[in-house]
């Protein structure tokens, strides 16, 4: 259980349990089938331990207000993670399937769900404080990370709707873009939006047909950058500019106030929609070459461009980094090092200024989601390769030091659905209908 004395989080500055419900509410229930790994875990001596209890302690302190921790999408924090190998200390049960990592403010975790819900959870008790959402098409799933700024929580749905709420869950305004966009080649499947970024009094959010800026006060549209094909990746905001990728193969910059395009960096390969990372006057983006043949090993012919660094002022290329596997998540930037997650289980550390490789670490599986760097330690979710027969091994959460050494690795009983969140010596993991806490 969470240690007492954590204290209550002070006010948040922006960038610039079980829950009783009616039986016919349409919420998917928690069942034994949601737990594919053993209900008991052996301790260090091999003796099975009891299942974790619900959270019962003081609220967490610290702040994780937005996707990848900040408006620049750095994925880095000065907060520390667990000192040693953590264990599962508690669970918060959530109504509906969760697909976003939590954001945390004021001791409350906010998560988005597939049923269009936004859920608020007390990080001390695990109690669901409130759950809000709708059943209309415009509410068809909150797959992306909410954002907290001041006394408001902002969340977007896969059909382009942005909603602003008080921290108590009351709706303030709803912004719905033009007619929702759908992929004509996928039986009407919606072209998903991205994690909202709140900066300079505006909410930036993208979806299949463009990048939108919405007034954070009243939800009116400030501007839009349209696209006719592909899509725009999760944006980042820094120094009065908004940066983004286009799946057709470019990185772009626009004036944050007017939406006027400032420059575009065009590549011969596709830009990932996982978003950009900004730091020290440079924009970093995960890239992929759809024509490259994936090699059997990390080295040799067929390597793909994994990341590109572009000058934030001019759009000129600084460097590109090639590796043997397409990246599987956004990059993270901390201490002059860019961390790139490889789909084939390799974590790359690259000098952020020069693009030279510092080290690579084989993590023994497939890297999922984006790495999180807490106090210089990268935290990565790794999925074991599926065996040809027998039960699958559980995914692991691994901590990798700044020099590439593995500090610890712990099995995750409940399969994670999003990147971990590290704060106050704890790790929070969204796992379908639960938020698991490790300490």
ROLOKE-665077 format. One line per field, with one value per residue: x, y, z of N, C-alpha, C in turn; residue number from 0. Coordinates in steps of 0.05 Angstrom, whole numbers, plus 5000, padded with zeros to 4 digits. Each point is the difference from the previous one (the first is absolute). Example, Ala and Ser with C-alpha at 12.3 -4.5 7.8 and 13.67 -1.06 7.14 Angstrom:
BEGIN
nx = [5264  4993]
ny = [4886  5021]
nz = [5156  4986]
cax = [4982  5016]
cay = [5024  5024]
caz = [5000  5001]
cx = [5018  4985]
cy = [5024  5022]
cz = [5000  5014]
seq = [0  1]
# end
This chain:
BEGIN
nx = [5017  4990  5025  4996  4989  4987  4979  4988  4995  5019  4992  4987  5024  4986  5001  5004  4722  4993  4982  4981  4988  4982  4985  4983  5022  5003  5007  5023  4993  5011  5015  4999  4986  4997  5005  5017  5010  5016  4980  5019  5018  5021  5006  5020  4986  4984  4993  4978  4996  4985  4977  5008  5000  4976  5005  5017  5001  5021  4990  5005  5025  5007  5009  4981  5002  5018  4994  5015  4984  5004  4997  5025  4984  5013  4978  5007  5009  5002  4974  5002  5009  4992  5009  4985  5002  4981  4979  4980  4994  4987  4974  4994  4975  4999  4979  5000  5006  5024  5006  4998  5025  5001  4986  5017  4981  5010  5016  4991  4994  5005  4981  5007  4974  4998  4985  5021  5010  4998  5020  4991  5024  4992  5024  4986  4974  5005  4986  4980  5011  5004  4980  5011  4980  4998  4976  5000  4998  4994  4990  5004  5009  5011  5012  4999  5024  4985  4993  5016  4985  5012  4976  5011  4983  5018  4981  5011  4981  4996  4978  5021  4986  5001  5004  4990  5012  4984  5016  4976  5007  4994  4983  5020  5013  4989  5023  4984  5020  5007  4983  4996  5026  4997  5013  4999  5026  4988  4981  5007  5023  4996  5008  5014  4991  5012  5021  4982  5009  5004  5001  5009  4984  5014  4981  5022  4986  5009  4992  4985  4984  5015  5014  4988  4994  4994  4984  5019  4993  4994  5021  5004  4996  5026  5010  5004  5017  4988  4993  5008  5023  5001  5014  4994  5025  5004  4989  5019  5001  5014  5006  4974  5008  4987  5009  5002  4991  5005  4981  4995  5012  4989  5017  4981  5001  4984  4993  5006  5004  5012  5017  5013  5002  5020  5000  5011  5006  5008  4990  5018  4995  4984  4986  5008  4976  5021  5007  5005  5026  4999  5024  5009  4977  4994  4990  4992  5002  4983  5017  4990  5015  4977  5021  5010  5018  4983  5024  5013  5021  5011  5019  5010  4998  4987  5020  4984  4993  5010  5018  4988  5021  4982  5014  4993  5021  5017  4998  5025  5007  4999  4984  5007  4985  5016  4980  5002  4986  4976  4999  4995  5011  4992  5017  5021  5001  5025  5011  4991  4984  4998  4978  5007  4974  5014  4986  5025  4995  5008  5012  4997  5024  4991  5024  4986  5024  5013  4982  5023  5001  4987  4977  4999  4975  5006  4974  5005  4990  4976  5013  4984  4986  4999  5026  5002  5012  5004  5010  5000  4978  5004  4973  5001  4977  5005  4991  4998  5018  4980  4998  5013  5005  4978  4998  4991  5024  4999  4989  5021  5005  5016  5020  5007  5024  5011  5014  4974  5005  4991  4985  4976  4986  4975  4988  4985  4986  4994  4994  5021  4985  5019  5015  5020  4992  5022  4995  5013  5019  4978  4988  4986  4984  4991  4983  4990  4989  5026  5005  5023  5007  5024  5013]
ny = [4976  5021  5008  5001  5025  4991  5008  5024  4995  5017  5025  4993  5004  5012  4993  5018  4456  4998  4998  5009  4983  5010  4979  5019  5008  4975  5002  4993  4976  5001  4983  4975  5002  5022  4978  5003  5014  4986  4993  4982  5015  4985  4999  5013  4988  5008  5014  4989  5023  5013  5000  5021  5015  5011  5022  5006  5025  5017  5022  4993  5009  5023  5005  4988  5025  4987  4993  4979  5005  5010  5026  4995  4984  5009  4993  5023  4992  5020  4992  4988  4977  4975  4998  4980  4974  5012  5002  4985  5025  5005  4998  5014  4991  4998  5016  4978  4993  5001  5021  5016  5009  4998  5022  5014  5010  5012  4979  5009  4975  5010  4983  4994  4995  4975  5001  5016  4985  5019  4987  5008  4994  4996  5011  5009  5003  5009  5017  4991  5024  4997  4996  5012  5003  4990  4997  5026  5001  5025  4982  4991  5007  4999  4996  5026  5009  5003  5025  5007  5022  5011  5010  4995  4982  4995  4991  4983  4997  4976  5014  5010  4990  5025  4990  5022  4991  5005  5003  5011  5003  5025  4996  5013  4986  4998  4992  5002  4988  5006  4992  4982  4996  4985  4978  5008  4994  5009  4997  5025  4987  5012  5023  4987  5014  5021  4997  5012  5023  5009  5023  5021  4988  4981  4985  4986  4992  4977  4996  4983  5021  5001  5022  4999  5026  4994  5021  5000  5025  5002  4987  5025  4995  4999  4976  4994  4980  5002  4974  4991  4991  4975  5018  5013  4997  4989  5024  5018  5013  5019  5020  4999  4975  4989  4976  4988  4976  4995  4983  5019  5010  5015  5019  5011  5027  5009  5025  4999  5026  4998  4980  5023  4985  4990  4973  4986  4979  4996  4976  4982  5002  4983  5020  4991  4990  4989  5019  5024  5003  5020  5008  5021  5010  4975  4992  4980  4983  4982  4987  4994  4980  5004  5009  5006  4981  4991  5007  4978  5015  5013  4985  5014  4989  5020  5014  5008  5022  5002  5020  5024  5016  5019  5021  5007  5016  4984  4978  5009  4980  4990  4978  4976  4983  4981  4983  4976  5018  5000  5026  4993  5024  5021  5019  4998  5023  4994  5021  5011  4981  4991  4991  4979  4994  4977  4995  4994  5018  5019  5009  5021  5007  5024  5009  5016  5008  4977  4985  5002  4974  5001  4987  4974  4994  4974  5005  4983  5016  5007  5023  5005  5017  5023  5003  4997  5023  4987  5025  5001  4988  4985  5004  4974  4998  4975  4993  4978  4988  4998  4981  4981  4994  4994  5007  5024  5010  5009  5023  5014  5011  5012  5003  5019  4997  5023  4980  4994  5001  4974  5018  4996  4978  5007  4976  5007  4997  5027  4990  5016  5022  5010  5021  4993  5007  5016  4998  5015  4990  5006  4978  5016  4979  5011  4984  5007  4985  5004  5014  4988  4998  5006  4988]
nz = [5000  4990  5002  5026  5002  4979  5013  5000  4974  4997  4996  4978  4988  4980  4973  5003  5242  5005  4980  5017  4983  4984  5001  4989  5014  4991  5025  4988  5010  5024  4986  5008  4978  5015  5014  4979  5020  5015  5016  5003  5012  4992  5025  5012  5019  4981  5022  4991  4989  5018  4987  4985  5021  5004  4986  5019  4995  5005  4990  4974  5004  4990  4976  4987  4990  4985  4975  5005  5020  4976  4994  5008  5014  5021  5014  5012  5024  5018  5001  5022  4990  5000  5025  5004  4996  4986  5016  4992  5006  4977  4999  4979  5005  4973  4998  4985  4975  5011  4985  5020  5000  5026  5004  5015  5016  5020  4996  4976  4992  4976  4991  4974  4992  4991  5022  4995  5020  5018  5012  5023  5008  5025  4999  5020  4996  4975  5015  4984  4997  4974  4983  4979  4984  4976  4989  4993  4973  5008  5017  4976  5024  5024  4977  5000  5008  5022  5003  5020  5001  5021  5000  4976  4990  4981  4984  4982  4981  4992  5004  5014  5019  5009  5024  5011  5022  5022  5020  5004  4975  5008  4979  4989  4981  4976  4989  4979  4988  4975  4981  5019  5000  4979  5006  4974  5006  5021  4983  4994  5004  5023  4989  5018  5020  5011  5016  5015  4990  5024  4986  5014  5016  4987  4988  4996  4979  4992  4975  4987  5004  5023  5005  5024  5001  5025  5003  5019  4997  4974  4990  4993  4975  5005  4994  4975  5001  4976  4999  4977  5009  5008  5014  5022  5007  5024  5004  4998  5023  4988  5016  5005  4999  4979  5008  4977  4997  4974  4999  4982  5022  5019  5009  5014  4996  5019  4994  5026  4995  4976  5005  4996  4979  5014  5001  4981  5015  4975  5004  4993  5025  5010  5008  5023  5006  5010  4983  5009  5004  5017  4994  5013  4991  5006  4977  5016  4979  5007  4984  4977  4990  4988  4985  5024  4997  5019  5010  5000  4996  5020  4989  4980  4976  4989  5012  5019  4989  5024  4998  5000  4999  5006  4989  5025  4995  4986  5014  5003  4985  5025  5002  4990  5012  4991  5000  5011  5013  4989  5008  5026  5004  5015  4993  5016  5012  5008  5012  4978  5009  4975  5012  4985  5002  4998  4978  4994  5019  4984  5021  4984  5007  4991  4993  5016  5004  5001  5013  5014  4994  5023  4998  4999  5008  4998  4999  4979  4983  4999  4995  5021  4986  5011  5000  5026  5000  5022  5006  4973  5008  4979  5000  4994  4986  5006  4977  5014  4986  4984  5019  4987  5025  5016  5025  4993  4998  5025  4992  4995  5023  4984  5018  4982  5011  5006  5011  5001  5026  5001  5013  4988  5003  4995  5005  4980  5022  4998  4976  4997  5001  5015  4994  5016  5024  5003  5026  5017  4985  4986  4990  4984  4998  4977  5012  4976  5019  5001  5022  4991  5025  4991  5021]
cax = [4983  5016  5010  4987  5017  5006  4991  4981  5013  4994  4987  5013  5003  5000  5025  5003  4984  4975  4983  4973  4986  4977  5008  4997  5014  5017  5028  5010  5006  5025  4996  5024  5014  5018  5025  5012  5024  4992  4989  5020  5027  5019  5018  5028  5006  4984  4974  4979  4989  4972  4995  5002  4976  4995  5017  4991  5022  4997  5001  5027  5007  5012  4983  5003  4976  4993  5014  5030  5008  5000  4991  5021  4999  5027  4999  5021  4992  5020  4990  5014  4985  5007  5028  5007  4980  4974  4980  4973  4990  4972  4985  4976  4983  4990  4977  5005  5027  5017  5020  5019  5014  4988  5013  4996  5000  4985  4996  4980  5008  4979  5005  4980  4991  4989  4972  4996  4999  5024  4998  5017  5005  5016  5025  5005  4981  4992  4971  4992  4986  4979  5004  4983  5002  4975  4995  4997  5022  5022  5014  5006  5025  5022  5024  5024  5005  4989  5019  4991  5012  4985  4978  4985  5010  4992  5004  4991  4991  5011  4985  5006  4987  5016  4983  5013  4985  5013  5013  4979  4986  4978  5008  5001  4993  5006  5006  4998  5011  4983  4990  5022  5014  5002  5017  4982  5010  4998  4972  4990  5014  5008  5029  5002  5013  5024  5000  4998  5022  4989  5022  4994  4971  4988  5001  5007  4993  4999  4986  5007  4997  5014  5008  4982  5005  4974  5003  4997  4979  4972  4997  4997  5024  5018  5009  5003  5018  4987  5014  4981  5005  5019  4992  5020  5006  4996  5016  5015  5000  5024  5011  4981  4996  4989  5015  4983  5008  4980  5006  5011  5029  5011  4998  4992  4998  4981  4997  4980  4977  4984  4999  5015  5023  5026  5018  4994  5023  4990  5018  4994  4987  4976  5002  4981  4980  5003  5005  5027  5012  5014  5019  5024  4999  4999  4976  5007  4976  5003  4995  5000  5002  4982  5011  5023  4996  5008  5021  4997  5015  4999  5020  5000  4984  4971  4994  4981  5004  4984  4994  5011  5002  4997  5002  4973  4997  5002  4991  5022  5008  5024  5011  4981  5011  4991  5001  4989  4972  4983  4993  4973  4988  5013  5026  5002  5024  5008  5029  5015  4997  4974  4995  4984  4992  4999  4978  5011  5009  5024  4999  5024  5007  5014  5007  4979  5012  5014  4987  5017  4991  5015  4998  4974  4996  4980  4983  4989  4972  4990  4995  4974  4995  5023  5014  4998  5026  4996  5025  5022  4996  4979  4981  4991  4984  5010  4983  5015  4992  4979  5011  4985  4981  5001  4990  5019  5013  4989  5017  5017  5007  5029  5013  5027  5015  5009  5022  4989  4999  4974  4999  4981  4979  4978  4978  4975  4979  4978  5012  4996  4988  5012  5026  4998  5004  5017  5001  5000  5011  4981  4995  4972  4997  4972  4998  4972  4980  5014  5025  5017  5020  5024  5017]
cay = [5024  5024  5009  5025  5023  5010  5027  5008  5016  5029  5007  4993  5020  4988  5002  5029  4989  4991  5023  4991  5010  4984  4975  5001  5024  4994  4997  4973  4993  4987  4971  4984  4997  5024  4995  4977  4991  4988  5018  5003  5003  4991  5020  4994  4973  4981  4995  5017  5022  5005  5021  5026  5013  5026  5021  5010  5016  5028  5005  5006  5027  5001  5009  4991  5013  4996  4979  5002  5017  5029  5009  4994  4971  4990  4974  5000  5013  4999  4983  4974  4976  4982  4996  4973  4986  5006  4979  5010  5006  5006  5002  5016  4988  5022  4993  5002  4994  5023  4998  5022  5003  5021  5025  5002  5027  5003  4974  4986  4990  5002  4981  4999  4973  4995  5006  5028  5010  5011  4990  5012  4981  5009  4984  4989  4980  4985  5004  5015  5024  5004  4989  5016  4994  5000  4976  5008  4994  5018  4992  4972  4989  5018  4983  5016  5010  5026  5021  5017  5026  5016  4985  4985  4975  4999  4974  4998  4974  4991  5012  5028  5016  5008  5008  5012  4995  5007  4977  4984  4985  5015  5009  5028  5004  4978  5008  4979  5009  4994  4972  4981  4987  4971  4987  4986  4973  4983  4997  5022  5004  5028  5007  5009  5024  4997  5011  5029  5015  5025  5019  5027  5005  4986  4970  4990  4972  4993  4975  4992  5021  5024  5009  5021  5016  5007  5018  4985  5012  4997  4979  5009  4993  5022  4995  4972  4993  4976  4981  4986  4971  4993  5010  5016  4987  5015  5024  5010  5029  5012  5026  5014  4984  4973  4982  4976  4983  4990  4972  4999  5002  5026  5013  5027  5019  5021  5020  4990  5018  5003  4976  5004  4981  5013  4984  4971  4983  4977  4977  4980  4978  5008  5010  4986  5016  4999  5027  5011  5009  5026  5008  5014  5011  4978  4983  4972  4985  4972  4997  4973  4996  4977  4983  4985  4973  4997  4980  4981  5011  5029  5012  4988  5012  5002  5015  5021  5025  4998  5026  5023  5025  5023  5025  5010  5026  5001  4975  4986  4975  4999  4974  4978  4976  4976  4976  4976  4995  5023  5006  4991  5020  5025  5002  5014  5017  5007  5002  5000  4974  4993  4971  4991  4972  4984  4980  4973  4996  5015  5028  5014  5026  5015  5027  5017  5021  4990  4977  4976  4980  4997  4972  4987  4979  4980  4997  4973  4999  5022  5024  5012  5028  5018  4999  5022  5004  5012  5004  4988  4971  4995  4978  4990  4976  4980  4976  4976  4987  4980  4974  4983  4984  5007  5026  5021  5012  5027  5023  5010  5028  5000  5025  5000  5023  5019  4987  4977  4976  4995  5001  4980  4992  4988  4991  5014  4980  5008  5011  5029  5010  5026  5004  5004  5027  4997  5023  4995  4973  4980  4998  4995  4986  4995  4972  4995  5010  5005  5015  4986  5017  4986  5015]
caz = [5000  4999  5026  5010  5000  4974  5000  4978  4979  4999  4975  4975  4980  4974  4985  4991  5021  4987  4995  4997  4976  4993  4987  4971  4991  4977  5008  5001  5028  5005  5003  5003  4974  4996  5014  4988  5015  5026  5020  5021  4990  5020  5011  4994  5008  4984  5013  4988  5016  4995  4980  5012  5009  4989  5012  5025  5010  4992  4971  4989  4993  4973  4979  4972  4989  4972  4985  5001  5023  4996  4974  4980  4997  5006  5013  5021  5025  5021  5021  5002  4999  5022  5006  4992  4985  5012  5000  4997  5027  5002  4976  4999  4980  4984  4983  4971  4992  4999  4979  5002  5026  5016  5008  5029  5010  5025  5012  4985  4974  4979  4979  4980  4995  4973  4998  4999  5027  5015  5027  5020  5022  5023  4999  5027  5007  4977  4994  4977  5009  4981  4973  4983  4972  4985  4983  4972  4983  5005  5024  4996  5010  5008  4998  5004  5027  5007  5009  5022  5001  5019  5013  4980  4987  4972  4988  4973  4992  4975  4979  4997  5021  5023  5022  5023  5025  5025  5013  5012  4979  4987  4974  4995  4972  4981  4972  4980  4975  4978  5000  5007  4977  5001  4980  4981  4994  5024  5007  5016  5026  5003  5001  5027  5008  5016  5027  5000  5013  5009  5003  4992  4999  4978  5000  4974  4997  4972  4992  4973  4980  5005  5027  5010  5024  5012  5023  5024  5017  4992  4980  4973  4983  4993  4973  4991  4978  4988  4983  4983  5002  5022  5026  5015  5026  5025  4999  5023  5000  5013  4990  4982  4976  5003  4983  4994  4977  4981  4994  4973  5000  5006  5026  4996  5022  4995  5021  5019  5003  4975  4984  4975  4997  5000  4984  4998  4994  4985  4999  4981  5015  5014  5028  5018  5012  5029  5011  5000  5025  4996  5021  4994  4973  4981  4999  4995  4992  4992  4972  4991  4971  4994  4979  5010  5008  5027  5003  5022  5022  5002  4982  4973  4980  5005  5023  4996  5014  5023  5011  4987  5016  4982  5014  5006  4989  4971  4987  4987  5012  5016  4996  5001  5013  4988  5016  4987  5007  5002  5027  5007  5016  4999  5012  5025  5000  5027  5005  4975  4987  4988  5003  4978  5004  4976  5000  5004  5027  5005  5008  4990  5012  4980  5008  4988  4985  4976  4988  5002  5018  5025  5007  4994  5019  4993  5023  5001  4992  4983  5015  4996  5009  5002  5025  5019  5014  5027  5015  4985  4996  4980  5007  4974  5000  4980  4997  4992  4975  5004  4995  4981  5016  5028  5009  4995  5022  5005  4993  5022  5002  5005  5005  4987  5009  4980  4984  4985  5017  5011  5029  5009  4982  5016  4984  5002  5001  4982  4976  4998  4975  4994  5012  5029  5012  5023  5018  5029  5006  4992  4971  4995  4975  4992  4991  4993  5019  5026  5002  5019  5012  5009  5018]
cx = [5017  5007  4986  5020  5007  4992  4983  5015  4991  4988  5016  5002  5000  5026  5004  4989  4976  4982  4972  4986  4975  5009  4999  5015  5018  5029  5008  5009  5027  4994  5027  5016  5018  5027  5013  5024  4992  4990  5018  5027  5019  5017  5029  5007  4983  4973  4979  4990  4971  4997  5001  4972  4995  5017  4988  5023  4995  5003  5029  5004  5013  4979  5008  4977  4991  5016  5030  5010  4998  4992  5020  5002  5028  5000  5019  4990  5023  4992  5015  4981  5006  5030  5010  4978  4972  4982  4973  4988  4971  4987  4976  4984  4985  4976  5007  5030  5016  5021  5021  5016  4987  5016  4992  5003  4984  4994  4978  5012  4976  5008  4977  4993  4987  4971  4994  5001  5026  4995  5020  5003  5017  5024  5007  4982  4993  4971  4997  4984  4977  5008  4980  5004  4973  4998  4998  5026  5024  5017  5013  5028  5020  5025  5025  5001  4985  5022  4987  5015  4983  4978  4983  5014  4989  5004  4987  4992  5010  4985  5003  4986  5020  4981  5017  4982  5014  5013  4980  4983  4978  5010  4998  4993  5008  5005  4999  5009  4979  4993  5023  5010  5002  5017  4983  5009  4997  4972  4990  5014  5009  5031  5005  5014  5024  4997  4999  5024  4988  5023  4990  4970  4986  5003  5007  4994  4998  4983  5006  4999  5014  5007  4984  5012  4974  5005  4994  4978  4972  4997  4996  5025  5015  5010  5002  5020  4989  5020  4979  5004  5020  4989  5022  5004  4996  5019  5016  5000  5024  5006  4982  4995  4988  5014  4984  5013  4976  5008  5012  5030  5011  4996  4993  5001  4980  5000  4977  4975  4983  4997  5015  5023  5026  5021  4990  5025  4989  5021  4991  4986  4977  5006  4979  4980  5002  5009  5029  5009  5016  5018  5024  5001  5000  4974  5008  4974  5008  4992  4999  5001  4983  5011  5024  4992  5011  5022  4995  5014  4999  5019  4998  4982  4970  4993  4982  5008  4981  4993  5014  5000  5000  5001  4972  4995  4997  4988  5021  5008  5026  5014  4977  5015  4988  5003  4986  4972  4985  4993  4971  4986  5013  5027  4997  5026  5006  5030  5016  4999  4972  4997  4979  4992  4998  4980  5010  5013  5026  4994  5026  5003  5018  5007  4981  5012  5012  4987  5017  4989  5018  5000  4973  4998  4978  4984  4986  4971  4993  4994  4972  4999  5026  5015  4995  5026  4995  5026  5023  4997  4977  4984  4986  4983  5008  4981  5017  4990  4980  5011  4983  4980  5003  4990  5020  5013  4987  5019  5016  5003  5030  5010  5028  5014  5011  5023  4991  4999  4972  5001  4982  4980  4979  4978  4975  4977  4977  5012  4994  4988  5012  5027  4997  5003  5015  4999  5000  5009  4981  4999  4970  4997  4970  4998  4971  4981  5011  5022  5017  5022  5023  5017  5023]
cy = [5025  5010  5026  5022  5011  5029  5006  5018  5029  5006  4994  5023  4986  5004  5030  5016  4989  5024  4990  5013  4983  4976  5001  5024  4996  4998  4971  4994  4986  4970  4987  4998  5023  4996  4976  4989  4992  5021  5002  5001  4990  5024  4991  4972  4979  4994  5018  5021  5004  5021  5028  5011  5025  5021  5010  5016  5029  5003  5005  5029  4999  5006  4987  5012  4993  4977  5005  5022  5030  5006  4994  4970  4988  4972  4998  5016  4998  4982  4973  4977  4983  4997  4973  4987  5003  4975  5013  5004  5006  5004  5020  4989  5023  4991  5003  4995  5026  4997  5023  4999  5021  5026  5004  5029  5001  4974  4984  4992  5001  4981  5001  4971  4997  5007  5030  5013  5012  4993  5014  4981  5013  4982  4989  4976  4981  5003  5016  5024  5008  4988  5015  4992  5000  4975  5007  4994  5019  4992  4973  4991  5022  4983  5015  5012  5026  5020  5016  5027  5018  4983  4984  4975  5000  4972  5000  4972  4993  5012  5031  5018  5006  5011  5012  4996  5013  4975  4983  4986  5014  5010  5030  5007  4975  5012  4976  5011  4994  4971  4980  4985  4970  4989  4984  4972  4981  5000  5021  5004  5029  5004  5014  5027  4994  5013  5031  5012  5028  5019  5027  5006  4985  4970  4992  4970  4994  4975  4996  5023  5026  5004  5024  5014  5010  5017  4984  5010  4992  4979  5009  4993  5025  4997  4970  4998  4975  4982  4984  4970  4995  5009  5015  4987  5019  5024  5005  5031  5011  5026  5013  4985  4973  4983  4974  4984  4995  4972  4997  5003  5028  5007  5029  5017  5022  5020  4992  5018  5001  4975  5002  4980  5016  4986  4971  4986  4975  4978  4980  4976  5011  5010  4986  5020  4999  5026  5008  5006  5024  5006  5014  5009  4979  4985  4972  4985  4971  4998  4970  4999  4976  4981  4984  4972  4997  4978  4981  5010  5030  5014  4986  5015  5001  5016  5024  5026  5000  5027  5021  5024  5024  5025  5013  5027  5000  4976  4985  4974  5002  4973  4980  4976  4975  4976  4978  4995  5026  5005  4993  5020  5026  4999  5014  5015  5008  5000  4999  4974  4996  4970  4992  4971  4985  4978  4972  4997  5014  5029  5014  5026  5015  5028  5020  5022  4990  4977  4975  4981  4999  4971  4989  4976  4982  4993  4973  4997  5022  5024  5011  5028  5016  4997  5025  5002  5016  5001  4985  4970  4996  4976  4992  4975  4982  4976  4977  4989  4978  4972  4984  4982  5008  5028  5022  5011  5028  5021  5009  5031  5001  5028  4999  5026  5017  4988  4974  4974  4997  5000  4980  4994  4986  4991  5016  4980  5006  5013  5030  5008  5027  5002  5004  5029  4996  5026  4991  4972  4978  4999  4993  4988  4996  4972  4992  5012  5006  5020  4987  5018  4982  5017  4982]
cz = [5000  5028  5008  4999  4973  4997  4976  4981  5001  4972  4976  4981  4973  4986  4992  5021  4987  4999  4995  4977  4995  4984  4970  4988  4976  5006  5001  5028  5002  5005  5004  4974  4994  5013  4988  5014  5028  5019  5024  4988  5022  5011  4994  5008  4986  5012  4987  5020  4993  4978  5013  5008  4984  5013  5026  5013  4993  4970  4992  4997  4973  4979  4973  4985  4972  4988  5001  5019  4995  4971  4978  4994  5005  5012  5023  5024  5019  5023  4999  4998  5025  5004  4991  4984  5014  5000  4998  5028  5002  4973  5003  4977  4986  4984  4971  4994  4997  4979  5001  5026  5017  5000  5029  5008  5026  5013  4986  4973  4981  4977  4980  4993  4973  4997  5000  5028  5008  5029  5019  5024  5021  5002  5028  5005  4977  4992  4974  5009  4982  4973  4982  4971  4987  4983  4971  4985  5006  5024  4997  5008  5006  5000  5009  5028  5004  5007  5022  4998  5018  5013  4981  4990  4972  4989  4972  4994  4972  4976  4999  5020  5022  5022  5023  5024  5023  5011  5015  4979  4985  4973  4997  4972  4984  4973  4982  4974  4978  5000  5005  4976  5005  4978  4981  4994  5024  5011  5019  5027  5002  4998  5026  5004  5017  5027  4999  5015  5007  5006  4990  4996  4977  5005  4972  4998  4970  4996  4970  4980  5007  5029  5007  5024  5011  5024  5026  5018  4992  4978  4972  4984  4993  4971  4994  4978  4988  4986  4984  5001  5023  5026  5012  5028  5023  5000  5026  4997  5015  4987  4979  4974  5007  4979  4997  4977  4983  4991  4972  4999  5005  5029  4995  5024  4992  5023  5018  5002  4975  4984  4973  4998  4998  4984  4999  4992  4986  4999  4979  5013  5016  5029  5017  5011  5031  5012  4999  5028  4995  5024  4990  4970  4978  5002  4991  4993  4993  4971  4992  4970  4992  4979  5009  5008  5028  5002  5023  5025  5000  4981  4973  4981  5008  5025  4993  5014  5024  5012  4983  5019  4981  5017  5003  4988  4970  4986  4986  5015  5015  4997  4998  5012  4989  5020  4986  5006  5001  5029  5006  5018  4996  5013  5028  5001  5029  5002  4975  4985  4989  5002  4978  5005  4975  5002  5006  5027  5006  5008  4992  5016  4981  5011  4986  4983  4973  4986  5002  5022  5025  5009  4990  5019  4990  5025  5001  4993  4981  5017  4993  5010  5001  5026  5017  5015  5026  5014  4986  4995  4981  5009  4975  5005  4977  5000  4990  4973  5005  4994  4980  5014  5029  5005  4994  5026  5004  4990  5024  4999  5007  5004  4990  5008  4977  4983  4987  5016  5011  5030  5012  4979  5017  4981  5006  4999  4981  4975  4997  4973  4992  5014  5030  5007  5025  5016  5029  5007  4992  4969  4997  4972  4994  4987  4996  5019  5027  4996  5022  5010  5011  5016  5009]
seq = [0  1  2  3  4  5  6  7  8  9  10  11  12  13  14  15  16  17  18  19  20  21  22  23  24  25  26  27  28  29  30  31  32  33  34  35  36  37  38  39  40  41  42  43  44  45  46  47  48  49  50  51  52  53  54  55  56  57  58  59  60  61  62  63  64  65  66  67  68  69  70  71  72  73  74  75  76  77  78  79  80  81  82  83  84  85  86  87  88  89  90  91  92  93  94  95  96  97  98  99  100  101  102  103  104  105  106  107  108  109  110  111  112  113  114  115  116  117  118  119  120  121  122  123  124  125  126  127  128  129  130  131  132  133  134  135  136  137  138  139  140  141  142  143  144  145  146  147  148  149  150  151  152  153  154  155  156  157  158  159  160  161  162  163  164  165  166  167  168  169  170  171  172  173  174  175  176  177  178  179  180  181  182  183  184  185  186  187  188  189  190  191  192  193  194  195  196  197  198  199  200  201  202  203  204  205  206  207  208  209  210  211  212  213  214  215  216  217  218  219  220  221  222  223  224  225  226  227  228  229  230  231  232  233  234  235  236  237  238  239  240  241  242  243  244  245  246  247  248  249  250  251  252  253  254  255  256  257  258  259  260  261  262  263  264  265  266  267  268  269  270  271  272  273  274  275  276  277  278  279  280  281  282  283  284  285  286  287  288  289  290  291  292  293  294  295  296  297  298  299  300  301  302  303  304  305  306  307  308  309  310  311  312  313  314  315  316  317  318  319  320  321  322  323  324  325  326  327  328  329  330  331  332  333  334  335  336  337  338  339  340  341  342  343  344  345  346  347  348  349  350  351  352  353  354  355  356  357  358  359  360  361  362  363  364  365  366  367  368  369  370  371  372  373  374  375  376  377  378  379  380  381  382  383  384  385  386  387  388  389  390  391  392  393  394  395  396  397  398  399  400  401  402  403  404  405  406  407  408  409  410  411  412  413  414  415  416  417  418  419  420  421  422  423  424  425  426  427  428  429  430  431  432  433  434  435  436  437  438]
# end
